Each structure stands twice: as structure tokens, then as C-alpha cells.
Amino acid sequence: MESFPAFKGGEKELSAQMFFDGVNRILHGVLIPGASIGMHTHETNSEVIFVVAGHGTIIEDGEPHFIHIGQCTYCPKGHTHSLVNTSEEEDLEFYAVVPEQ
């Protein structure tokens, strides 16, 4: 895994393995307790996130939602979101797919 400090302006760091073919990005990510991916807008793409471990909060267009194991979220093109590991004890592990549109 590679470390991405303050990813998109977030807290702490994102650890991730990424695949990028020039059009689509697929990643396996881990946020330690208190870490986050900063608020960002998907201007040219969308994003699907599937949680495989832990829990946290996803903020979609300013609205916070609890997210946990087995949940999938979708951020359409033109919308904003952020992902936060709100746990004090466990990592938030997820897979994300970001296709250009």
C-alpha cells in the first residue's frame, strides 16, 4: 500500500493500492481511526465506494450519513463527498471505483 497524506485535504492519511488505466481508477483504501478523505467534487467522473471493514461517515453534498460494513455509496458526476473514519479503534477499509464520464 502507498501512503497519501492529507488526501484531497483530509486528516491524517489514506493508505491505498490503486490501479489506473488512464480512464478508470480502482482502489483498495484504508483510513485509520480519525483519518479522512477531504471534501471534493467529482467534476469529470463519478465514484462508487463499498465498505469491507469498519465504519464511518460519508458526507454527500453536505449531508452526513453513517456508513458500515457491506454498504455501498455512489457519488454522481458533479456532486461532492468526503469519507471520514469516525471509529476510535478500527480501520475503515473500502474499495472504490472512479470511472471517467
ZADO-1210 file (C-alpha; in nm, 4 decimals, padded with zeros to 6 digits):
<atoms>
<atom x="00.0000" y="00.0000" z="00.0000" code="MET" pos="1"/>
<atom x="00.1070" y="00.3536" z="-00.0701" code="GLU" pos="2"/>
<atom x="00.0544" y="00.6411" z="00.1740" code="SER" pos="3"/>
<atom x="-00.1287" y="00.9586" z="00.0668" code="PHE" pos="4"/>
<atom x="-00.1007" y="01.2214" z="00.3450" code="PRO" pos="5"/>
<atom x="-00.3943" y="01.4653" z="00.3776" code="ALA" pos="6"/>
<atom x="-00.5617" y="01.3088" z="00.0706" code="PHE" pos="7"/>
<atom x="-00.7810" y="01.5712" z="-00.1013" code="LYS" pos="8"/>
<atom x="-00.7277" y="01.7932" z="00.2059" code="GLY" pos="9"/>
<atom x="-00.8357" y="01.5289" z="00.4581" code="GLY" pos="10"/>
<atom x="-00.6993" y="01.4451" z="00.8019" code="GLU" pos="11"/>
<atom x="-00.4088" y="01.2058" z="00.8623" code="LYS" pos="12"/>
<atom x="-00.3554" y="00.9795" z="00.5588" code="GLU" pos="13"/>
<atom x="-00.5114" y="00.7372" z="00.3143" code="LEU" pos="14"/>
<atom x="-00.3294" y="00.4082" z="00.2572" code="SER" pos="15"/>
<atom x="-00.4210" y="00.2675" z="-00.0823" code="ALA" pos="16"/>
<atom x="-00.3363" y="00.0347" z="-00.3662" code="GLN" pos="17"/>
<atom x="-00.4510" y="00.1914" z="-00.6930" code="MET" pos="18"/>
<atom x="-00.4996" y="00.0753" z="-01.0487" code="PHE" pos="19"/>
<atom x="-00.5366" y="00.3430" z="-01.3160" code="PHE" pos="20"/>
<atom x="-00.5614" y="00.2746" z="-01.6882" code="ASP" pos="21"/>
<atom x="-00.5876" y="00.6392" z="-01.7916" code="GLY" pos="22"/>
<atom x="-00.9665" y="00.6334" z="-01.7801" code="VAL" pos="23"/>
<atom x="-01.0766" y="00.4307" z="-01.4771" code="ASN" pos="24"/>
<atom x="-00.9367" y="00.4214" z="-01.1256" code="ARG" pos="25"/>
<atom x="-00.9928" y="00.1259" z="-00.8918" code="ILE" pos="26"/>
<atom x="-00.8552" y="00.1371" z="-00.5398" code="LEU" pos="27"/>
<atom x="-00.8387" y="-00.0565" z="-00.2165" code="HIS" pos="28"/>
<atom x="-00.8196" y="00.2021" z="00.0609" code="GLY" pos="29"/>
<atom x="-00.7721" y="00.2106" z="00.4362" code="VAL" pos="30"/>
<atom x="-00.8373" y="00.5037" z="00.6684" code="LEU" pos="31"/>
<atom x="-00.7037" y="00.4672" z="01.0242" code="ILE" pos="32"/>
<atom x="-00.9179" y="00.5996" z="01.3122" code="PRO" pos="33"/>
<atom x="-00.9647" y="00.9755" z="01.2758" code="GLY" pos="34"/>
<atom x="-00.8419" y="00.9826" z="00.9146" code="ALA" pos="35"/>
<atom x="-01.0460" y="01.1233" z="00.6274" code="SER" pos="36"/>
<atom x="-01.0571" y="01.1925" z="00.2569" code="ILE" pos="37"/>
<atom x="-01.1250" y="01.5646" z="00.2175" code="GLY" pos="38"/>
<atom x="-01.4369" y="01.7115" z="00.0611" code="MET" pos="39"/>
<atom x="-01.4058" y="01.7097" z="-00.3172" code="HIS" pos="40"/>
<atom x="-01.6228" y="01.7428" z="-00.6273" code="THR" pos="41"/>
<atom x="-01.6389" y="01.4805" z="-00.8999" code="HIS" pos="42"/>
<atom x="-01.6243" y="01.7132" z="-01.1995" code="GLU" pos="43"/>
<atom x="-01.5385" y="01.4612" z="-01.4730" code="THR" pos="44"/>
<atom x="-01.6149" y="01.1291" z="-01.3074" code="ASN" pos="45"/>
<atom x="-01.8305" y="00.9506" z="-01.0502" code="SER" pos="46"/>
<atom x="-01.7357" y="00.7211" z="-00.7605" code="GLU" pos="47"/>
<atom x="-01.8705" y="00.4021" z="-00.6078" code="VAL" pos="48"/>
<atom x="-01.7438" y="00.3057" z="-00.2598" code="ILE" pos="49"/>
<atom x="-01.8002" y="-00.0342" z="-00.0960" code="PHE" pos="50"/>
<atom x="-01.7074" y="-00.0750" z="00.2733" code="VAL" pos="51"/>
<atom x="-01.5446" y="-00.4071" z="00.3666" code="VAL" pos="52"/>
<atom x="-01.4410" y="-00.3298" z="00.7283" code="ALA" pos="53"/>
<atom x="-01.5081" y="-00.0695" z="00.9930" code="GLY" pos="54"/>
<atom x="-01.7487" y="00.2214" z="00.9895" code="HIS" pos="55"/>
<atom x="-01.7527" y="00.5960" z="00.9489" code="GLY" pos="56"/>
<atom x="-01.9347" y="00.8905" z="00.7987" code="THR" pos="57"/>
<atom x="-01.9737" y="00.9849" z="00.4362" code="ILE" pos="58"/>
<atom x="-02.0739" y="01.3444" z="00.3705" code="ILE" pos="59"/>
<atom x="-02.2601" y="01.3705" z="00.0393" code="GLU" pos="60"/>
<atom x="-02.3432" y="01.7206" z="-00.0857" code="ASP" pos="61"/>
<atom x="-02.3215" y="01.8461" z="00.2734" code="GLY" pos="62"/>
<atom x="-02.5385" y="01.5698" z="00.4242" code="GLU" pos="63"/>
<atom x="-02.3651" y="01.3261" z="00.6647" code="PRO" pos="64"/>
<atom x="-02.4598" y="00.9570" z="00.6545" code="HIS" pos="65"/>
<atom x="-02.3343" y="00.6695" z="00.8720" code="PHE" pos="66"/>
<atom x="-02.1619" y="00.4019" z="00.6644" code="ILE" pos="67"/>
<atom x="-02.0604" y="00.0500" z="00.7713" code="HIS" pos="68"/>
<atom x="-01.9524" y="-00.2947" z="00.6511" code="ILE" pos="69"/>
<atom x="-02.1456" y="-00.4115" z="00.3464" code="GLY" pos="70"/>
<atom x="-02.2713" y="-00.0686" z="00.2426" code="GLN" pos="71"/>
<atom x="-02.2174" y="00.0812" z="-00.0983" code="CYS" pos="72"/>
<atom x="-02.2408" y="00.4527" z="-00.1806" code="THR" pos="73"/>
<atom x="-02.2467" y="00.6397" z="-00.5095" code="TYR" pos="74"/>
<atom x="-02.1285" y="00.9941" z="-00.5778" code="CYS" pos="75"/>
<atom x="-02.2524" y="01.1038" z="-00.9228" code="PRO" pos="76"/>
<atom x="-02.0607" y="01.3322" z="-01.1562" code="LYS" pos="77"/>
<atom x="-02.0971" y="01.6960" z="-01.0455" code="GLY" pos="78"/>
<atom x="-02.1533" y="01.6130" z="-00.6771" code="HIS" pos="79"/>
<atom x="-01.9297" y="01.6404" z="-00.3698" code="THR" pos="80"/>
<atom x="-01.8391" y="01.3998" z="-00.0929" code="HIS" pos="81"/>
<atom x="-01.5940" y="01.3205" z="00.1853" code="SER" pos="82"/>
<atom x="-01.5236" y="00.9984" z="00.3772" code="LEU" pos="83"/>
<atom x="-01.4315" y="01.0004" z="00.7485" code="VAL" pos="84"/>
<atom x="-01.3294" y="00.7143" z="00.9772" code="ASN" pos="85"/>
<atom x="-01.5156" y="00.8109" z="01.2956" code="THR" pos="86"/>
<atom x="-01.4081" y="00.4969" z="01.4834" code="SER" pos="87"/>
<atom x="-01.1657" y="00.5308" z="01.7729" code="GLU" pos="88"/>
<atom x="-01.0482" y="00.1695" z="01.7427" code="GLU" pos="89"/>
<atom x="-01.0743" y="00.0179" z="01.3956" code="GLU" pos="90"/>
<atom x="-00.9676" y="00.0963" z="01.0411" code="ASP" pos="91"/>
<atom x="-01.2225" y="00.1834" z="00.7723" code="LEU" pos="92"/>
<atom x="-01.1399" y="-00.0378" z="00.4733" code="GLU" pos="93"/>
<atom x="-01.3092" y="00.0045" z="00.1366" code="PHE" pos="94"/>
<atom x="-01.2928" y="-00.0471" z="-00.2370" code="TYR" pos="95"/>
<atom x="-01.3648" y="00.2403" z="-00.4739" code="ALA" pos="96"/>
<atom x="-01.4238" y="00.2615" z="-00.8478" code="VAL" pos="97"/>
<atom x="-01.3875" y="00.6010" z="-01.0176" code="VAL" pos="98"/>
<atom x="-01.4806" y="00.5923" z="-01.3890" code="PRO" pos="99"/>
<atom x="-01.4327" y="00.8969" z="-01.6122" code="GLU" pos="100"/>
<atom x="-01.7529" y="01.0044" z="-01.7842" code="GLN" pos="101"/>
</atoms>
